[in-house]
Amino acid sequence: MLGAVLLVCLGLLLGAAWTVQALQPKLRRQAEERRRLNAEWSAIRTARGQRGRCPRCAGPLSEQDWSIAPMAEEDSPEDDD
């Protein structure tokens, strides 16, 4: 009986370890996405705190500018020539 309990516990430990290894790339991507989103929200809060001034060029911002998300370098359209 004790052997069966030990085998079940060992199976649970191995299963948990394999599950963590299998999910690790996904969790890393999610953490990277979370960091990127936090940085973008921080930039938005900073810009709003500057009373309608762009944090990069200090130019005035309109209400419409708040809804336009800046494109990251990897998201920018490129010529496929």
N, C-alpha and C positions, 0 to 999 in steps of 0.2 A: 504494500500500500504506500509506504514512504517513497519507494522508487518511482511509482506512478506520479506522485505529487511533484517530486524533483524533476522528472521528465517534462511535466506540464510547465513548471516554472522555467526550465531551461528553454523550452519552445517559445514561451512568451517573451523571454529576454531576447532570443535570437530574432523573433518576428519583429519586435520593437526596433532592434538595431537595424535590421534590413529596411524597415519602413522609413526610418529616419534617413538612411543613406539614399533611398529612392526619392525621397521628397526634398532632399537638400538643394539640388539645382533650382527647383521651383521656389523654395523659400529664399534663396539668394536673389533670384530675379525680383521677387516681391519686395525684399528689403531695398534693393536698388531703386525700384519704382517709388517706394515710399520716401526714400531720401531725395529723389528728384522732385517729387511733388511737394515735399516740405520746403525745398529750396525755392520752387516757383511761388508757393504761397507766401513765403517770407519776402520775396521780391515784390509781390503785390501789396502786402501790408506796408512795406517800406515806401513804395510809391504813393500809396494813399496817405501815408503819414507826412509826405512832402507837399501836401496840399495841391494836388493836381500837377505835379512836376514829374517828368520822366527821370528815373534814377540814373539812366545812362547819359542823357544829353541835357538834362535840366530844362527841356522844352515843356510848354504847357500841354496838358492832356485834357481831352474832352470826355464827356460821360461815355461816348461810344468806345473810346480807347480802352476802357476798363474791361470790356467784354472780348477784346481781341487778344488771344494768347500768342506770345512770341514763338516763332518757330525755332526749334533747336537745330544745330548744324546738321545733325544726321537726318532730320526730317525735311530739310529744305529740298525743293525740287531741283534736279540736276538734269543736264542734257545727256541723253543716252546715245549720243553719236559715236 
